[in-house]
Amino acid sequence: MLSQIRLLDDHGQIVTVRCEHVVQEQGSGSIHQISFTAPHALRAHSVDAELDLRVEHFIEHGYQSWSTVRRTTPDDVRSERADAPRWFRSQMLADRQSPGAELAGE
């Protein structure tokens, strides 16, 4: 299910670390516990994970990450959200480039 995982620095470059991935099946799903170990102190910007799965429905997050909005499908990205002013997207979203192009949900 988890085909690749990478740790990225502030410039989007892959950081060399040791990764440990433990999967625990639970009911109809699974829990993925991931830990990184580096030989020295480092600052990481993001974790990039590629999952081999197809989501049919999920709960979409609103402009703030804690506000769920609706049950939706992956292809319903509401392209009109990309027209929101940059300052608004920068203030209300973790990733200001994502509205109208992708969805965030769980």
C-alpha positions as CSV (number, residue, x, y, z in Angstrom):
1,M,0.0,0.0,0.0
2,L,2.8,2.5,0.9
3,S,5.1,2.3,-2.1
4,Q,7.5,5.1,-1.4
5,I,8.2,7.6,1.4
6,R,10.7,10.5,1.4
7,L,11.8,13.3,3.8
8,L,12.3,16.6,2.0
9,D,14.1,19.8,3.1
10,D,13.1,23.4,2.7
11,H,14.3,23.3,-0.9
12,G,12.4,20.2,-1.9
13,Q,15.6,18.1,-1.9
14,I,15.5,14.5,-0.5
15,V,17.1,14.2,2.9
16,T,19.1,11.0,3.5
17,V,17.7,9.3,6.6
18,R,16.9,5.8,7.8
19,C,13.2,5.1,7.6
20,E,11.3,2.5,9.6
21,H,7.7,1.6,8.5
22,V,5.5,-0.7,10.5
23,V,2.0,-1.6,9.3
24,Q,-0.7,-2.8,11.7
25,E,-4.0,-4.1,10.3
26,Q,-7.0,-2.8,12.2
27,G,-10.6,-3.8,11.1
28,S,-11.1,-2.8,7.4
29,G,-8.1,-0.5,7.5
30,S,-4.5,-0.3,8.6
31,I,-2.3,2.0,10.8
32,H,1.1,3.0,9.4
33,Q,3.7,4.0,11.9
34,I,6.7,5.8,10.3
35,S,9.8,7.0,11.9
36,F,13.0,8.6,10.6
37,T,16.5,8.5,12.0
38,A,19.3,10.8,10.8
39,P,23.0,10.7,11.8
40,H,22.8,14.4,12.7
41,A,20.3,17.1,13.5
42,L,18.3,18.3,10.5
43,R,15.4,20.4,9.6
44,A,12.8,18.7,7.4
45,H,10.1,20.6,5.6
46,S,7.7,17.8,4.5
47,V,7.2,14.1,4.2
48,D,6.3,12.8,0.7
49,A,4.4,9.5,0.7
50,E,3.1,7.6,-2.3
51,L,0.2,5.3,-1.6
52,D,-1.1,2.5,-3.9
53,L,-4.8,2.9,-3.3
54,R,-7.9,4.3,-4.9
55,V,-10.2,6.4,-2.7
56,E,-13.8,6.5,-3.9
57,H,-15.2,8.8,-1.2
58,F,-13.7,10.8,1.7
59,I,-14.5,13.7,4.0
60,E,-13.1,17.0,2.5
61,H,-11.5,19.6,4.7
62,G,-12.5,23.2,4.4
63,Y,-10.2,26.2,4.0
64,Q,-9.0,25.6,7.6
65,S,-7.7,22.1,8.0
66,W,-9.9,21.4,11.0
67,S,-13.2,22.3,9.3
68,T,-14.7,19.4,7.5
69,V,-17.0,20.4,4.7
70,R,-18.7,17.5,2.9
71,R,-18.5,13.9,1.7
72,T,-16.9,14.0,-1.8
73,T,-15.0,12.2,-4.5
74,P,-11.4,12.7,-5.6
75,D,-12.3,14.3,-9.0
76,D,-14.6,17.0,-7.5
77,V,-11.9,19.6,-6.8
78,R,-14.2,22.7,-7.2
79,S,-12.0,24.5,-9.7
80,E,-13.6,27.9,-8.8
81,R,-11.6,27.9,-5.6
82,A,-8.4,28.6,-7.6
83,D,-9.9,32.1,-8.3
84,A,-9.7,33.1,-4.6
85,P,-7.2,36.0,-4.1
86,R,-3.6,34.8,-3.3
87,W,-3.6,36.6,0.1
88,F,-6.8,34.7,1.1
89,R,-5.4,31.3,0.0
90,S,-2.1,32.1,1.9
91,Q,-4.0,32.9,5.0
92,M,-6.6,30.1,5.0
93,L,-4.7,27.2,3.5
94,A,-1.6,25.2,4.4
95,D,-0.8,25.0,0.7
96,R,-2.0,28.0,-1.2
97,Q,-1.5,26.3,-4.6
98,S,-3.9,23.5,-3.8
99,P,-7.4,25.0,-4.1
100,G,-9.1,24.2,-7.4
101,A,-6.4,21.6,-8.2
102,E,-6.5,19.0,-5.4
103,L,-8.5,18.1,-2.3
104,A,-7.3,17.6,1.3
105,G,-9.3,15.1,3.3
106,E,-9.3,12.0,5.3
